[in-house]
Amino acid sequence: MAMERFIIEGGHALKGEITPQGAKNEALEVICGTLLTAEPVTISNVPDILDVNNLIKLLQEMGVKVESTDKGTYTFTAKELDLDYLSSDEFVRKCAQLRGSVLMIGPLLGRFGRATVAKPGGDKIGRRRLDTHFLGFRNLGATYDKVIGREVYELKATEGLQGCYMLLDEASVTGTANIIMAAVNAKGTTTIYNAACEPYIQQLCHMLNRMGAQISGIGSNLITIVGVEKLHGTCHKLLPDMIEVGSFIAMAAMVGDGILIKDVSIRNLGIIPDAFRRLGVRIEEQGDSLFIPHHDHYQIDSFIDGTIMTLSDAPWPGLSPDLLSVMLVVATQAQGSVLFHQKMFESRLFFVDKLIDMGAQIILCDPHRAVVVGHDHKVRLRPARMSSPDIRAGIALLIAALSADGTSTISNIAQIDRGYEDIEGRLNALGARISRQ
């Protein structure tokens, strides 16, 4: 199969309304959470993207009955699972290609007392260790062994899982989700300190509580779970994808002529709107929607003492690392300078050489830090031929191409499709000119 690519004719202003899709990261968590009960669980606002569709396919192959009742609405019934398939080479190979599959370990371990894990695939954005997950499972009483001759680990909880107190070595989002899902059926009480607490973890906990779990401390970094015998079915609606909302704010600032981003769940965006305001982007709140007017200029703030602004990622409620790539592109046309410090992943900034080729003024200090000197729209970016290294860099390059003077090409767009549903159709409706080949 030939790799698809986007041809982008830059320089067209975008105008109109756009609605963000359901949250990708929440979808991966709650879909895996359906494995915790034999009863039907219905999830709505599910985005039609590669990572999610591949996970749904994987669940079907395991024996989960999946029915789609409406666009974006699925009912999952994990009544009769083929547990032997879960240790097969084919299953392990498919899991290795799909990072979200790592979230099945917790529910499988919690409900059936065993799981097989391969090294996860996904983005090329640095090592994503699974140590936090494994240490959490071990604290709950599971054992794990590396299988000789296969790149897999087998996890077992022969005596069942036992609740305990644990302090996580890092506030890992997937680690926290996995440990919570393992602990809901454990005997006794589990306390997780330094837990990730972003909205998608909160959503997972609310869904599990509606299924009969007893989780308290939701929204904080100290989560307490009282184990229960079994869970039952429920309905759940995904939040809008905050990373997509941030991507649209970036596009609206750089190439927009007035864009309304509808139904964004402002309360769950955290620091995102304010981080863009620090780059000089004007954002108006209209009910639960955001309006970004046309910008002739946007000026980067400096700190109160007049020193150069630094934007860095941090675990929630800090700024999501997923948005630094798009904010960096916005800064290339701002007035002023800003230092981006990408703390959480070691090779997320390597896409900036493409922006430098397009004429952006960026100093890459090291794998974690880049200084952007804004052009203030005096110099337009040049079109370029590019390849998307990961989902978020892909969307950042797409935004850069939309603002460039001429026609750009982005290949390896499967990386963009992993996280954004019909992105070209939705942006073309606002006046972009993007074609897929």
Disulfide bonds with the S-S distance in Angstrom:
none
